Amino acid sequence: MSGKSFSIWLNNEYLPRNPDKLWIKEVSSKSVKRSIENGCIAFTRFFKHQSAFPNFKKKGKSDVKMYFVKNNPKDCRCERHRINIPSLGWIRIKEKGYIPTTKDGYVIKSGHVSIRADKYYVSVLIEILNNKIVNNFNEGIGIDLGLKDFAIVSNGKNYKNINKSAKLKKLEKQLIREQRSLSRKYENLKKGWSTQKTNIQSIHDEIVSNVRENLQYLDVSIFNYILSGRTSESL
């Protein structure tokens, strides 16, 4: 079912027969259509044997996400320290300067708000106007992946293995202690089990974030070298 056909069925058939479900109209119609389209894609992939049978996501086991789209010019505006989300208004951003701002000519078309480890994250789809493509690629680069060093590049730069860093080892030891504490609370039916579970999720999230940032630094450095013939040292 397409988004258009679902909207026709919802407004002409379902809502007139179910007036207690009029709360659906309180959110953006595009957000409702997107959820139906996501479900359609999931079932299409299942019948093509590309994925498992779709299930409703459980709040305790999956990232809770809210989809929003740009419905009018005042929606989805972004400044350095805050972003305007439909139905929520202006929301302050903790990590400032990561999302391109509206005054710089960037247009936010849609986005997601998700919660993970008791923290809220926003990701957006941005339209870049007057984008200039520069075709000054370098010849290429050779990469040797290893265990002691994560990667050794032909330009002479070594990238350390983050799994052997002191910071990550400290987080892994902390994770083991918190998991043991959670196990004891669960076995003895003690209070604070939910809080302890959130603490463990936060440590997992910090470990994943450190590894992801390290890989992104590696990707950007190598791409900059291929693009302009030099490795960026300012990241």
MODELLER restraints for C-alpha pairs under 7 A, 6 or more apart:
rsr = mdl.restraints
at = mdl.atoms
rsr.add(forms.Gaussian(group=physical.xy_distance, feature=features.Distance(at['CA:1:A'], at['CA:40:A']), mean=6.62, stdev=0.5))
rsr.add(forms.Gaussian(group=physical.xy_distance, feature=features.Distance(at['CA:2:A'], at['CA:37:A']), mean=6.57, stdev=0.5))
rsr.add(forms.Gaussian(group=physical.xy_distance, feature=features.Distance(at['CA:3:A'], at['CA:33:A']), mean=4.94, stdev=0.5))
rsr.add(forms.Gaussian(group=physical.xy_distance, feature=features.Distance(at['CA:3:A'], at['CA:36:A']), mean=6.98, stdev=0.5))
rsr.add(forms.Gaussian(group=physical.xy_distance, feature=features.Distance(at['CA:3:A'], at['CA:37:A']), mean=6.34, stdev=0.5))
rsr.add(forms.Gaussian(group=physical.xy_distance, feature=features.Distance(at['CA:15:A'], at['CA:21:A']), mean=6.52, stdev=0.5))
rsr.add(forms.Gaussian(group=physical.xy_distance, feature=features.Distance(at['CA:15:A'], at['CA:22:A']), mean=6.52, stdev=0.5))
rsr.add(forms.Gaussian(group=physical.xy_distance, feature=features.Distance(at['CA:30:A'], at['CA:69:A']), mean=6.82, stdev=0.5))
rsr.add(forms.Gaussian(group=physical.xy_distance, feature=features.Distance(at['CA:31:A'], at['CA:67:A']), mean=5.83, stdev=0.5))
rsr.add(forms.Gaussian(group=physical.xy_distance, feature=features.Distance(at['CA:31:A'], at['CA:68:A']), mean=5.85, stdev=0.5))
rsr.add(forms.Gaussian(group=physical.xy_distance, feature=features.Distance(at['CA:31:A'], at['CA:69:A']), mean=6.84, stdev=0.5))
rsr.add(forms.Gaussian(group=physical.xy_distance, feature=features.Distance(at['CA:42:A'], at['CA:54:A']), mean=6.13, stdev=0.5))
rsr.add(forms.Gaussian(group=physical.xy_distance, feature=features.Distance(at['CA:43:A'], at['CA:54:A']), mean=6.56, stdev=0.5))
rsr.add(forms.Gaussian(group=physical.xy_distance, feature=features.Distance(at['CA:45:A'], at['CA:51:A']), mean=5.74, stdev=0.5))
rsr.add(forms.Gaussian(group=physical.xy_distance, feature=features.Distance(at['CA:46:A'], at['CA:52:A']), mean=5.70, stdev=0.5))
rsr.add(forms.Gaussian(group=physical.xy_distance, feature=features.Distance(at['CA:46:A'], at['CA:53:A']), mean=5.72, stdev=0.5))
rsr.add(forms.Gaussian(group=physical.xy_distance, feature=features.Distance(at['CA:63:A'], at['CA:114:A']), mean=6.16, stdev=0.5))
rsr.add(forms.Gaussian(group=physical.xy_distance, feature=features.Distance(at['CA:63:A'], at['CA:115:A']), mean=5.81, stdev=0.5))
rsr.add(forms.Gaussian(group=physical.xy_distance, feature=features.Distance(at['CA:63:A'], at['CA:116:A']), mean=5.86, stdev=0.5))
rsr.add(forms.Gaussian(group=physical.xy_distance, feature=features.Distance(at['CA:64:A'], at['CA:114:A']), mean=5.39, stdev=0.5))
rsr.add(forms.Gaussian(group=physical.xy_distance, feature=features.Distance(at['CA:64:A'], at['CA:115:A']), mean=5.61, stdev=0.5))
rsr.add(forms.Gaussian(group=physical.xy_distance, feature=features.Distance(at['CA:65:A'], at['CA:112:A']), mean=6.28, stdev=0.5))
rsr.add(forms.Gaussian(group=physical.xy_distance, feature=features.Distance(at['CA:65:A'], at['CA:113:A']), mean=5.38, stdev=0.5))
rsr.add(forms.Gaussian(group=physical.xy_distance, feature=features.Distance(at['CA:65:A'], at['CA:114:A']), mean=4.23, stdev=0.5))
rsr.add(forms.Gaussian(group=physical.xy_distance, feature=features.Distance(at['CA:65:A'], at['CA:115:A']), mean=6.81, stdev=0.5))
rsr.add(forms.Gaussian(group=physical.xy_distance, feature=features.Distance(at['CA:66:A'], at['CA:112:A']), mean=5.45, stdev=0.5))
rsr.add(forms.Gaussian(group=physical.xy_distance, feature=features.Distance(at['CA:66:A'], at['CA:113:A']), mean=5.01, stdev=0.5))
rsr.add(forms.Gaussian(group=physical.xy_distance, feature=features.Distance(at['CA:66:A'], at['CA:114:A']), mean=6.41, stdev=0.5))
rsr.add(forms.Gaussian(group=physical.xy_distance, feature=features.Distance(at['CA:67:A'], at['CA:111:A']), mean=5.97, stdev=0.5))
rsr.add(forms.Gaussian(group=physical.xy_distance, feature=features.Distance(at['CA:67:A'], at['CA:112:A']), mean=4.64, stdev=0.5))
rsr.add(forms.Gaussian(group=physical.xy_distance, feature=features.Distance(at['CA:67:A'], at['CA:113:A']), mean=6.60, stdev=0.5))
rsr.add(forms.Gaussian(group=physical.xy_distance, feature=features.Distance(at['CA:68:A'], at['CA:86:A']), mean=6.74, stdev=0.5))
rsr.add(forms.Gaussian(group=physical.xy_distance, feature=features.Distance(at['CA:68:A'], at['CA:110:A']), mean=5.68, stdev=0.5))
rsr.add(forms.Gaussian(group=physical.xy_distance, feature=features.Distance(at['CA:68:A'], at['CA:111:A']), mean=5.50, stdev=0.5))
rsr.add(forms.Gaussian(group=physical.xy_distance, feature=features.Distance(at['CA:68:A'], at['CA:112:A']), mean=6.28, stdev=0.5))
rsr.add(forms.Gaussian(group=physical.xy_distance, feature=features.Distance(at['CA:69:A'], at['CA:109:A']), mean=6.06, stdev=0.5))
rsr.add(forms.Gaussian(group=physical.xy_distance, feature=features.Distance(at['CA:69:A'], at['CA:110:A']), mean=4.11, stdev=0.5))
rsr.add(forms.Gaussian(group=physical.xy_distance, feature=features.Distance(at['CA:69:A'], at['CA:111:A']), mean=6.45, stdev=0.5))
rsr.add(forms.Gaussian(group=physical.xy_distance, feature=features.Distance(at['CA:70:A'], at['CA:76:A']), mean=5.83, stdev=0.5))
rsr.add(forms.Gaussian(group=physical.xy_distance, feature=features.Distance(at['CA:70:A'], at['CA:109:A']), mean=5.43, stdev=0.5))
rsr.add(forms.Gaussian(group=physical.xy_distance, feature=features.Distance(at['CA:70:A'], at['CA:110:A']), mean=5.93, stdev=0.5))
rsr.add(forms.Gaussian(group=physical.xy_distance, feature=features.Distance(at['CA:75:A'], at['CA:84:A']), mean=6.22, stdev=0.5))
rsr.add(forms.Gaussian(group=physical.xy_distance, feature=features.Distance(at['CA:75:A'], at['CA:85:A']), mean=6.41, stdev=0.5))
rsr.add(forms.Gaussian(group=physical.xy_distance, feature=features.Distance(at['CA:75:A'], at['CA:86:A']), mean=5.89, stdev=0.5))
rsr.add(forms.Gaussian(group=physical.xy_distance, feature=features.Distance(at['CA:76:A'], at['CA:83:A']), mean=6.76, stdev=0.5))
rsr.add(forms.Gaussian(group=physical.xy_distance, feature=features.Distance(at['CA:76:A'], at['CA:84:A']), mean=4.99, stdev=0.5))
rsr.add(forms.Gaussian(group=physical.xy_distance, feature=features.Distance(at['CA:76:A'], at['CA:85:A']), mean=5.39, stdev=0.5))
rsr.add(forms.Gaussian(group=physical.xy_distance, feature=features.Distance(at['CA:76:A'], at['CA:86:A']), mean=6.92, stdev=0.5))
rsr.add(forms.Gaussian(group=physical.xy_distance, feature=features.Distance(at['CA:76:A'], at['CA:108:A']), mean=5.82, stdev=0.5))
rsr.add(forms.Gaussian(group=physical.xy_distance, feature=features.Distance(at['CA:77:A'], at['CA:83:A']), mean=5.89, stdev=0.5))
rsr.add(forms.Gaussian(group=physical.xy_distance, feature=features.Distance(at['CA:77:A'], at['CA:84:A']), mean=5.13, stdev=0.5))
rsr.add(forms.Gaussian(group=physical.xy_distance, feature=features.Distance(at['CA:77:A'], at['CA:102:A']), mean=5.95, stdev=0.5))
rsr.add(forms.Gaussian(group=physical.xy_distance, feature=features.Distance(at['CA:78:A'], at['CA:84:A']), mean=6.15, stdev=0.5))
rsr.add(forms.Gaussian(group=physical.xy_distance, feature=features.Distance(at['CA:78:A'], at['CA:101:A']), mean=4.98, stdev=0.5))
rsr.add(forms.Gaussian(group=physical.xy_distance, feature=features.Distance(at['CA:78:A'], at['CA:102:A']), mean=5.46, stdev=0.5))
rsr.add(forms.Gaussian(group=physical.xy_distance, feature=features.Distance(at['CA:79:A'], at['CA:101:A']), mean=5.09, stdev=0.5))
rsr.add(forms.Gaussian(group=physical.xy_distance, feature=features.Distance(at['CA:79:A'], at['CA:102:A']), mean=6.60, stdev=0.5))
rsr.add(forms.Gaussian(group=physical.xy_distance, feature=features.Distance(at['CA:80:A'], at['CA:96:A']), mean=5.69, stdev=0.5))
rsr.add(forms.Gaussian(group=physical.xy_distance, feature=features.Distance(at['CA:80:A'], at['CA:97:A']), mean=5.14, stdev=0.5))
rsr.add(forms.Gaussian(group=physical.xy_distance, feature=features.Distance(at['CA:80:A'], at['CA:101:A']), mean=6.32, stdev=0.5))
rsr.add(forms.Gaussian(group=physical.xy_distance, feature=features.Distance(at['CA:81:A'], at['CA:92:A']), mean=5.93, stdev=0.5))
rsr.add(forms.Gaussian(group=physical.xy_distance, feature=features.Distance(at['CA:81:A'], at['CA:93:A']), mean=5.23, stdev=0.5))
rsr.add(forms.Gaussian(group=physical.xy_distance, feature=features.Distance(at['CA:81:A'], at['CA:96:A']), mean=5.09, stdev=0.5))
rsr.add(forms.Gaussian(group=physical.xy_distance, feature=features.Distance(at['CA:81:A'], at['CA:97:A']), mean=6.97, stdev=0.5))
rsr.add(forms.Gaussian(group=physical.xy_distance, feature=features.Distance(at['CA:82:A'], at['CA:90:A']), mean=6.38, stdev=0.5))
rsr.add(forms.Gaussian(group=physical.xy_distance, feature=features.Distance(at['CA:82:A'], at['CA:91:A']), mean=5.39, stdev=0.5))
rsr.add(forms.Gaussian(group=physical.xy_distance, feature=features.Distance(at['CA:82:A'], at['CA:92:A']), mean=4.19, stdev=0.5))
rsr.add(forms.Gaussian(group=physical.xy_distance, feature=features.Distance(at['CA:82:A'], at['CA:93:A']), mean=4.95, stdev=0.5))
rsr.add(forms.Gaussian(group=physical.xy_distance, feature=features.Distance(at['CA:83:A'], at['CA:90:A']), mean=5.53, stdev=0.5))
rsr.add(forms.Gaussian(group=physical.xy_distance, feature=features.Distance(at['CA:83:A'], at['CA:91:A']), mean=5.38, stdev=0.5))
rsr.add(forms.Gaussian(group=physical.xy_distance, feature=features.Distance(at['CA:83:A'], at['CA:92:A']), mean=6.57, stdev=0.5))
rsr.add(forms.Gaussian(group=physical.xy_distance, feature=features.Distance(at['CA:84:A'], at['CA:90:A']), mean=4.29, stdev=0.5))
rsr.add(forms.Gaussian(group=physical.xy_distance, feature=features.Distance(at['CA:84:A'], at['CA:91:A']), mean=6.18, stdev=0.5))
rsr.add(forms.Gaussian(group=physical.xy_distance, feature=features.Distance(at['CA:100:A'], at['CA:106:A']), mean=6.32, stdev=0.5))
rsr.add(forms.Gaussian(group=physical.xy_distance, feature=features.Distance(at['CA:105:A'], at['CA:129:A']), mean=6.72, stdev=0.5))
rsr.add(forms.Gaussian(group=physical.xy_distance, feature=features.Distance(at['CA:106:A'], at['CA:126:A']), mean=6.53, stdev=0.5))
rsr.add(forms.Gaussian(group=physical.xy_distance, feature=features.Distance(at['CA:106:A'], at['CA:127:A']), mean=6.07, stdev=0.5))
rsr.add(forms.Gaussian(group=physical.xy_distance, feature=features.Distance(at['CA:106:A'], at['CA:128:A']), mean=5.39, stdev=0.5))
rsr.add(forms.Gaussian(group=physical.xy_distance, feature=features.Distance(at['CA:106:A'], at['CA:129:A']), mean=6.73, stdev=0.5))
rsr.add(forms.Gaussian(group=physical.xy_distance, feature=features.Distance(at['CA:107:A'], at['CA:126:A']), mean=5.52, stdev=0.5))
rsr.add(forms.Gaussian(group=physical.xy_distance, feature=features.Distance(at['CA:107:A'], at['CA:127:A']), mean=5.08, stdev=0.5))
rsr.add(forms.Gaussian(group=physical.xy_distance, feature=features.Distance(at['CA:107:A'], at['CA:128:A']), mean=6.74, stdev=0.5))
rsr.add(forms.Gaussian(group=physical.xy_distance, feature=features.Distance(at['CA:108:A'], at['CA:124:A']), mean=6.53, stdev=0.5))
rsr.add(forms.Gaussian(group=physical.xy_distance, feature=features.Distance(at['CA:108:A'], at['CA:125:A']), mean=5.84, stdev=0.5))
rsr.add(forms.Gaussian(group=physical.xy_distance, feature=features.Distance(at['CA:108:A'], at['CA:126:A']), mean=4.46, stdev=0.5))
rsr.add(forms.Gaussian(group=physical.xy_distance, feature=features.Distance(at['CA:108:A'], at['CA:127:A']), mean=6.28, stdev=0.5))
rsr.add(forms.Gaussian(group=physical.xy_distance, feature=features.Distance(at['CA:109:A'], at['CA:125:A']), mean=5.65, stdev=0.5))
rsr.add(forms.Gaussian(group=physical.xy_distance, feature=features.Distance(at['CA:109:A'], at['CA:126:A']), mean=5.79, stdev=0.5))
rsr.add(forms.Gaussian(group=physical.xy_distance, feature=features.Distance(at['CA:109:A'], at['CA:127:A']), mean=6.74, stdev=0.5))
rsr.add(forms.Gaussian(group=physical.xy_distance, feature=features.Distance(at['CA:110:A'], at['CA:124:A']), mean=5.77, stdev=0.5))
rsr.add(forms.Gaussian(group=physical.xy_distance, feature=features.Distance(at['CA:110:A'], at['CA:125:A']), mean=5.32, stdev=0.5))
rsr.add(forms.Gaussian(group=physical.xy_distance, feature=features.Distance(at['CA:111:A'], at['CA:123:A']), mean=5.42, stdev=0.5))
rsr.add(forms.Gaussian(group=physical.xy_distance, feature=features.Distance(at['CA:111:A'], at['CA:124:A']), mean=3.94, stdev=0.5))
rsr.add(forms.Gaussian(group=physical.xy_distance, feature=features.Distance(at['CA:111:A'], at['CA:125:A']), mean=5.77, stdev=0.5))
rsr.add(forms.Gaussian(group=physical.xy_distance, feature=features.Distance(at['CA:112:A'], at['CA:122:A']), mean=5.62, stdev=0.5))
rsr.add(forms.Gaussian(group=physical.xy_distance, feature=features.Distance(at['CA:112:A'], at['CA:123:A']), mean=5.31, stdev=0.5))
rsr.add(forms.Gaussian(group=physical.xy_distance, feature=features.Distance(at['CA:112:A'], at['CA:124:A']), mean=6.42, stdev=0.5))
rsr.add(forms.Gaussian(group=physical.xy_distance, feature=features.Distance(at['CA:113:A'], at['CA:120:A']), mean=6.84, stdev=0.5))
rsr.add(forms.Gaussian(group=physical.xy_distance, feature=features.Distance(at['CA:113:A'], at['CA:121:A']), mean=5.62, stdev=0.5))
rsr.add(forms.Gaussian(group=physical.xy_distance, feature=features.Distance(at['CA:113:A'], at['CA:122:A']), mean=4.49, stdev=0.5))
rsr.add(forms.Gaussian(group=physical.xy_distance, feature=features.Distance(at['CA:113:A'], at['CA:123:A']), mean=6.64, stdev=0.5))
rsr.add(forms.Gaussian(group=physical.xy_distance, feature=features.Distance(at['CA:114:A'], at['CA:120:A']), mean=5.66, stdev=0.5))
rsr.add(forms.Gaussian(group=physical.xy_distance, feature=features.Distance(at['CA:114:A'], at['CA:121:A']), mean=5.22, stdev=0.5))
rsr.add(forms.Gaussian(group=physical.xy_distance, feature=features.Distance(at['CA:114:A'], at['CA:122:A']), mean=6.42, stdev=0.5))
rsr.add(forms.Gaussian(group=physical.xy_distance, feature=features.Distance(at['CA:115:A'], at['CA:121:A']), mean=6.16, stdev=0.5))
rsr.add(forms.Gaussian(group=physical.xy_distance, feature=features.Distance(at['CA:117:A'], at['CA:198:A']), mean=5.80, stdev=0.5))
rsr.add(forms.Gaussian(group=physical.xy_distance, feature=features.Distance(at['CA:117:A'], at['CA:201:A']), mean=4.92, stdev=0.5))
rsr.add(forms.Gaussian(group=physical.xy_distance, feature=features.Distance(at['CA:117:A'], at['CA:202:A']), mean=5.00, stdev=0.5))
rsr.add(forms.Gaussian(group=physical.xy_distance, feature=features.Distance(at['CA:117:A'], at['CA:205:A']), mean=6.86, stdev=0.5))
rsr.add(forms.Gaussian(group=physical.xy_distance, feature=features.Distance(at['CA:118:A'], at['CA:198:A']), mean=6.75, stdev=0.5))
rsr.add(forms.Gaussian(group=physical.xy_distance, feature=features.Distance(at['CA:136:A'], at['CA:227:A']), mean=6.18, stdev=0.5))
rsr.add(forms.Gaussian(group=physical.xy_distance, feature=features.Distance(at['CA:136:A'], at['CA:228:A']), mean=6.52, stdev=0.5))
rsr.add(forms.Gaussian(group=physical.xy_distance, feature=features.Distance(at['CA:137:A'], at['CA:226:A']), mean=5.78, stdev=0.5))
rsr.add(forms.Gaussian(group=physical.xy_distance, feature=features.Distance(at['CA:137:A'], at['CA:227:A']), mean=4.36, stdev=0.5))
rsr.add(forms.Gaussian(group=physical.xy_distance, feature=features.Distance(at['CA:137:A'], at['CA:228:A']), mean=6.21, stdev=0.5))
rsr.add(forms.Gaussian(group=physical.xy_distance, feature=features.Distance(at['CA:138:A'], at['CA:226:A']), mean=4.77, stdev=0.5))
rsr.add(forms.Gaussian(group=physical.xy_distance, feature=features.Distance(at['CA:138:A'], at['CA:227:A']), mean=5.64, stdev=0.5))
rsr.add(forms.Gaussian(group=physical.xy_distance, feature=features.Distance(at['CA:138:A'], at['CA:228:A']), mean=6.24, stdev=0.5))
rsr.add(forms.Gaussian(group=physical.xy_distance, feature=features.Distance(at['CA:138:A'], at['CA:229:A']), mean=5.48, stdev=0.5))
rsr.add(forms.Gaussian(group=physical.xy_distance, feature=features.Distance(at['CA:139:A'], at['CA:226:A']), mean=6.95, stdev=0.5))
rsr.add(forms.Gaussian(group=physical.xy_distance, feature=features.Distance(at['CA:140:A'], at['CA:226:A']), mean=5.61, stdev=0.5))
rsr.add(forms.Gaussian(group=physical.xy_distance, feature=features.Distance(at['CA:141:A'], at['CA:154:A']), mean=6.07, stdev=0.5))
rsr.add(forms.Gaussian(group=physical.xy_distance, feature=features.Distance(at['CA:141:A'], at['CA:226:A']), mean=6.82, stdev=0.5))
rsr.add(forms.Gaussian(group=physical.xy_distance, feature=features.Distance(at['CA:142:A'], at['CA:153:A']), mean=5.71, stdev=0.5))
rsr.add(forms.Gaussian(group=physical.xy_distance, feature=features.Distance(at['CA:142:A'], at['CA:154:A']), mean=4.96, stdev=0.5))
rsr.add(forms.Gaussian(group=physical.xy_distance, feature=features.Distance(at['CA:143:A'], at['CA:151:A']), mean=6.41, stdev=0.5))
rsr.add(forms.Gaussian(group=physical.xy_distance, feature=features.Distance(at['CA:143:A'], at['CA:152:A']), mean=5.81, stdev=0.5))
rsr.add(forms.Gaussian(group=physical.xy_distance, feature=features.Distance(at['CA:143:A'], at['CA:153:A']), mean=4.63, stdev=0.5))
rsr.add(forms.Gaussian(group=physical.xy_distance, feature=features.Distance(at['CA:143:A'], at['CA:154:A']), mean=6.35, stdev=0.5))
rsr.add(forms.Gaussian(group=physical.xy_distance, feature=features.Distance(at['CA:144:A'], at['CA:151:A']), mean=5.50, stdev=0.5))
rsr.add(forms.Gaussian(group=physical.xy_distance, feature=features.Distance(at['CA:144:A'], at['CA:152:A']), mean=5.10, stdev=0.5))
rsr.add(forms.Gaussian(group=physical.xy_distance, feature=features.Distance(at['CA:144:A'], at['CA:153:A']), mean=6.35, stdev=0.5))
rsr.add(forms.Gaussian(group=physical.xy_distance, feature=features.Distance(at['CA:145:A'], at['CA:151:A']), mean=4.45, stdev=0.5))
rsr.add(forms.Gaussian(group=physical.xy_distance, feature=features.Distance(at['CA:145:A'], at['CA:152:A']), mean=6.49, stdev=0.5))
rsr.add(forms.Gaussian(group=physical.xy_distance, feature=features.Distance(at['CA:148:A'], at['CA:161:A']), mean=6.33, stdev=0.5))
rsr.add(forms.Gaussian(group=physical.xy_distance, feature=features.Distance(at['CA:149:A'], at['CA:158:A']), mean=6.89, stdev=0.5))
rsr.add(forms.Gaussian(group=physical.xy_distance, feature=features.Distance(at['CA:149:A'], at['CA:159:A']), mean=6.01, stdev=0.5))
rsr.add(forms.Gaussian(group=physical.xy_distance, feature=features.Distance(at['CA:149:A'], at['CA:160:A']), mean=4.64, stdev=0.5))
rsr.add(forms.Gaussian(group=physical.xy_distance, feature=features.Distance(at['CA:149:A'], at['CA:161:A']), mean=4.99, stdev=0.5))
rsr.add(forms.Gaussian(group=physical.xy_distance, feature=features.Distance(at['CA:150:A'], at['CA:159:A']), mean=5.58, stdev=0.5))
rsr.add(forms.Gaussian(group=physical.xy_distance, feature=features.Distance(at['CA:150:A'], at['CA:160:A']), mean=5.28, stdev=0.5))
rsr.add(forms.Gaussian(group=physical.xy_distance, feature=features.Distance(at['CA:150:A'], at['CA:161:A']), mean=4.38, stdev=0.5))
rsr.add(forms.Gaussian(group=physical.xy_distance, feature=features.Distance(at['CA:151:A'], at['CA:158:A']), mean=6.06, stdev=0.5))
rsr.add(forms.Gaussian(group=physical.xy_distance, feature=features.Distance(at['CA:151:A'], at['CA:159:A']), mean=5.21, stdev=0.5))
rsr.add(forms.Gaussian(group=physical.xy_distance, feature=features.Distance(at['CA:152:A'], at['CA:158:A']), mean=4.63, stdev=0.5))
rsr.add(forms.Gaussian(group=physical.xy_distance, feature=features.Distance(at['CA:152:A'], at['CA:159:A']), mean=6.34, stdev=0.5))
rsr.add(forms.Gaussian(group=physical.xy_distance, feature=features.Distance(at['CA:162:A'], at['CA:211:A']), mean=6.87, stdev=0.5))
rsr.add(forms.Gaussian(group=physical.xy_distance, feature=features.Distance(at['CA:168:A'], at['CA:207:A']), mean=6.75, stdev=0.5))
rsr.add(forms.Gaussian(group=physical.xy_distance, feature=features.Distance(at['CA:171:A'], at['CA:203:A']), mean=6.88, stdev=0.5))
rsr.add(forms.Gaussian(group=physical.xy_distance, feature=features.Distance(at['CA:171:A'], at['CA:207:A']), mean=6.96, stdev=0.5))
rsr.add(forms.Gaussian(group=physical.xy_distance, feature=features.Distance(at['CA:175:A'], at['CA:200:A']), mean=6.49, stdev=0.5))
rsr.add(forms.Gaussian(group=physical.xy_distance, feature=features.Distance(at['CA:175:A'], at['CA:203:A']), mean=6.36, stdev=0.5))
rsr.add(forms.Gaussian(group=physical.xy_distance, feature=features.Distance(at['CA:178:A'], at['CA:200:A']), mean=6.32, stdev=0.5))
rsr.add(forms.Gaussian(group=physical.xy_distance, feature=features.Distance(at['CA:179:A'], at['CA:200:A']), mean=6.87, stdev=0.5))
rsr.add(forms.Gaussian(group=physical.xy_distance, feature=features.Distance(at['CA:182:A'], at['CA:193:A']), mean=6.46, stdev=0.5))
rsr.add(forms.Gaussian(group=physical.xy_distance, feature=features.Distance(at['CA:182:A'], at['CA:196:A']), mean=6.01, stdev=0.5))
rsr.add(forms.Gaussian(group=physical.xy_distance, feature=features.Distance(at['CA:182:A'], at['CA:197:A']), mean=6.81, stdev=0.5))
rsr.add(forms.Gaussian(group=physical.xy_distance, feature=features.Distance(at['CA:185:A'], at['CA:193:A']), mean=5.97, stdev=0.5))
rsr.add(forms.Gaussian(group=physical.xy_distance, feature=features.Distance(at['CA:186:A'], at['CA:193:A']), mean=6.58, stdev=0.5))
rsr.add(forms.Gaussian(group=physical.xy_distance, feature=features.Distance(at['CA:221:A'], at['CA:231:A']), mean=5.31, stdev=0.5))
rsr.add(forms.Gaussian(group=physical.xy_distance, feature=features.Distance(at['CA:221:A'], at['CA:232:A']), mean=5.39, stdev=0.5))
rsr.add(forms.Gaussian(group=physical.xy_distance, feature=features.Distance(at['CA:222:A'], at['CA:231:A']), mean=6.49, stdev=0.5))
rsr.add(forms.Gaussian(group=physical.xy_distance, feature=features.Distance(at['CA:224:A'], at['CA:230:A']), mean=6.42, stdev=0.5))
rsr.add(forms.Gaussian(group=physical.xy_distance, feature=features.Distance(at['CA:224:A'], at['CA:231:A']), mean=5.81, stdev=0.5))
rsr.add(forms.Gaussian(group=physical.xy_distance, feature=features.Distance(at['CA:224:A'], at['CA:232:A']), mean=6.28, stdev=0.5))
rsr.add(forms.Gaussian(group=physical.xy_distance, feature=features.Distance(at['CA:225:A'], at['CA:231:A']), mean=4.54, stdev=0.5))
